[in-house]
Amino acid sequence: MNAASPATNPHVPVLLDQVVEALAIAPGETHVDGTFGAGGYTRALIEHGAARIFAFDRDPDAIQSGEALVSSSGGRLTLVPERFSRMRQALSDRGVDAVDGVTLDIGVSSMQLDQPERGFSFQTDGPLDMRMAQAGESAADFLNHAGETEIADVIFQYGEEPKSRRIARYIVAGRPIETTGQLAGIVRKATGHKPGAKKDPATRTFQAIRIHINDELGELVGGLAAAEQVLAPGGRLAVVTFHSLEDRIVKRFLKERSGALPAGSRHLPAANETGPAPTFDAVARPVRAGEAEIAANPRARSATLRAARRTSAPSWTSPKRGSPQ
Ligand SMILES: C[S@@+](CC[C@H](N)C(=O)[O-])C[C@H]1O[C@@H](n2cnc3c(N)ncnc32)[C@H](O)[C@@H]1O
């Protein structure tokens, strides 16, 4: 386990005021922060009087660094070392069936990105790891064993990289690949990258492999379904995403579940074909960061917040059938 080093930049929460407004936290409520990270949203939940907060993170380092906040929260904060797609079961294990708010802040934290040994970034060389949970298949395991077509598909789908086939060919020819610097070099060679060019092509490939290794889109789909199951009528959902692949999933989920789309899709199958009652209303317009926030925190540039309110209709995926738990 790697506790965040003091040299790590603190994670600055994105769209914090807007998330707080969307969650409309009332004293005495129970909330879920599905992505604890450095605890930016959880601190706000505490400050706004939430009586019980269950903060999830799949990264043991994030959970470890949150222990001080647990101690100072006066018993209000419980850290849950779990994936947020499993929130229904994890809450039920703790005697909680319904909550007043769920917030998800998708992606990696600054602590994860800034620690070379976690292998998320190619700015500093490190082992090719990229596992948020620090368990399971690493990026190196995947790239050194998967077939060329599978690697190309991952880079194309999750990185929207037009040169994915060529990059995959270079990766397979360059095995074994053990470090982030090695992978970045291979991608640059495959794409004919000129040093000093504005955007490093390795960015898209790194994003794609990270999404694949952590099943980030599957987690998001599962997390939205789980939020639908645990939110009490009138409960609020707030989701911050950082790229279009994620935002599309949230946008479609909220459109579908609020009745603005015909039910059923490849990613979000409907529970039945007859049109179940909407489970969300008051779907807010997407919110993006203003210039001042982007200037202070460049990560905010690509952030989108979507929020909605739970109705009293039954959730579309029952815990027994088709849910991710
Ligand atoms: C962008 S950071 C959250 C930052 C947090 N809102 C803050 O203000 O400090 C995302 C965090 O969510 C965690 N995470 C990502 N996907 C997860 C999942 N499916 N389940 C649980 N935690 C997840 C990551 O490990 C990371 O710590």
The ligand as a Gaussian input file, in Angstrom:
#p B3LYP/6-31G(d) Opt

LIG

0 1
 C      -11.687000      12.048000      -9.025000
 S      -11.279000      11.205000      -7.570000
 C      -12.475000      11.780000      -6.407000
 C      -12.046000      13.024000      -5.710000
 C      -12.975000      13.464000      -4.583000
 N      -14.270000      13.870000      -5.068000
 C      -12.341000      14.603000      -3.804000
 O      -12.911000      15.703000      -3.805000
 O      -11.297000      14.412000      -3.200000
 C      -11.901000       9.613000      -7.898000
 C      -11.683000       8.596000      -6.781000
 O      -12.648000       7.574000      -6.982000
 C      -12.052000       6.323000      -6.857000
 N      -12.811000       5.442000      -7.738000
 C      -12.835000       5.449000      -9.084000
 N      -13.665000       4.500000      -9.540000
 C      -14.195000       3.895000      -8.447000
 C      -15.151000       2.853000      -8.259000
 N      -15.708000       2.238000      -9.282000
 N      -15.488000       2.517000      -7.001000
 C      -14.929000       3.153000      -5.929000
 N      -14.006000       4.135000      -6.052000
 C      -13.660000       4.505000      -7.289000
 C      -10.628000       6.505000      -7.261000
 O       -9.816000       5.529000      -6.630000
 C      -10.334000       7.929000      -6.769000
 O       -9.806000       7.907000      -5.483000

